[in-house]
Amino acid sequence: MQAAPVRATAIPSFTTALRAVESLLLSSGQRTARRNAWTSVLEDRRRAKDRVEAQRVLDQSASRSLSVHP
């Protein structure tokens, strides 16, 4: 006697589940607006990180310049 075939169903990721709930609760326009807002937040964070890094490089450059030319 053969065993019955096993069917594997993938468990949805948290993101997939969250998007499913989001699609039930929000209209398409609201979903798009939320995603656009989140993308903007991530981009702002990236730019802030870049500004901090640029300032650090400028500060290091200035301190080296002062130590070379007293």
VOPAGU-2260 file (C-alpha; in pm, 1 decimal, decimal comma):
REM VOPAGU-2260
SITE   aa  ch    i         X         Y         Z
SITE  MET   A    0       0,0       0,0       0,0
SITE  GLN   A    1     135,3     341,7     -95,3
SITE  ALA   A    2     125,7     644,5     130,7
SITE  ALA   A    3     -92,3     932,4      24,0
SITE  PRO   A    4     103,2    1214,9    -143,7
SITE  VAL   A    5     193,3    1498,4      87,8
SITE  ARG   A    6      98,4    1845,9     -23,5
SITE  ALA   A    7     320,6    2121,3     105,1
SITE  THR   A    8     164,3    2460,9     137,6
SITE  ALA   A    9     392,2    2754,4     194,2
SITE  ILE   A   10     326,5    2957,9     503,5
SITE  PRO   A   11     289,2    3319,8     395,7
SITE  SER   A   12     550,7    3559,9     518,9
SITE  PHE   A   13     455,6    3831,8     762,0
SITE  THR   A   14     481,6    4088,7     482,1
SITE  THR   A   15     249,8    3887,2     258,1
SITE  ALA   A   16      -2,7    3847,1     538,3
SITE  LEU   A   17      17,1    4216,7     624,2
SITE  ARG   A   18     -41,9    4315,0     262,2
SITE  ALA   A   19    -342,8    4082,2     244,3
SITE  VAL   A   20    -496,6    4247,4     550,5
SITE  GLU   A   21    -406,8    4588,8     412,7
SITE  SER   A   22    -582,9    4511,0      84,9
SITE  LEU   A   23    -898,7    4414,3     273,7
SITE  LEU   A   24    -900,8    4727,2     488,5
SITE  LEU   A   25    -779,2    4998,9     255,1
SITE  SER   A   26    -877,7    5110,2     -89,7
SITE  SER   A   27    -622,0    5089,1    -367,6
SITE  GLY   A   28    -543,3    5462,1    -351,1
SITE  GLN   A   29    -481,9    5449,3      23,0
SITE  ARG   A   30    -252,3    5148,7     -16,4
SITE  THR   A   31     -51,1    5331,2    -280,2
SITE  ALA   A   32     -30,0    5643,3     -63,8
SITE  ARG   A   33      93,0    5441,6     236,7
SITE  ARG   A   34     358,0    5266,2      29,3
SITE  ASN   A   35     471,3    5594,1    -123,3
SITE  ALA   A   36     492,6    5750,6     222,6
SITE  TRP   A   37     699,2    5459,0     354,6
SITE  THR   A   38     930,9    5478,6      52,8
SITE  SER   A   39     978,8    5849,3     128,3
SITE  VAL   A   40    1062,4    5772,7     492,0
SITE  LEU   A   41    1324,7    5518,2     385,7
SITE  GLU   A   42    1472,6    5760,5     132,9
SITE  ASP   A   43    1488,8    6038,8     395,8
SITE  ARG   A   44    1671,1    5803,6     632,1
SITE  ARG   A   45    1918,2    5712,1     357,9
SITE  ARG   A   46    1985,4    6079,2     280,1
SITE  ALA   A   47    2033,6    6157,5     650,4
SITE  LYS   A   48    2283,5    5872,8     678,9
SITE  ASP   A   49    2466,0    6003,6     370,5
SITE  ARG   A   50    2478,2    6356,3     520,0
SITE  VAL   A   51    2627,3    6224,6     844,1
SITE  GLU   A   52    2889,5    6029,2     650,7
SITE  ALA   A   53    2974,7    6330,8     430,9
SITE  GLN   A   54    3009,9    6551,9     738,2
SITE  ARG   A   55    3240,3    6295,6     899,8
SITE  VAL   A   56    3461,2    6286,4     588,8
SITE  LEU   A   57    3472,3    6668,0     572,5
SITE  ASP   A   58    3561,8    6691,5     942,1
SITE  GLN   A   59    3842,2    6437,2     900,6
SITE  SER   A   60    3971,1    6620,3     595,5
SITE  ALA   A   61    3969,1    6953,4     779,1
SITE  SER   A   62    4151,5    6810,7    1081,3
SITE  ARG   A   63    4418,5    6657,5     857,8
SITE  SER   A   64    4457,9    6986,3     674,7
SITE  LEU   A   65    4507,3    7175,1    1001,8
SITE  SER   A   66    4762,0    6925,9    1130,9
SITE  VAL   A   67    4966,8    6946,1     807,0
SITE  HIS   A   68    4965,1    7328,6     789,7
SITE  PRO   A   69    4993,7    7466,4    1142,8
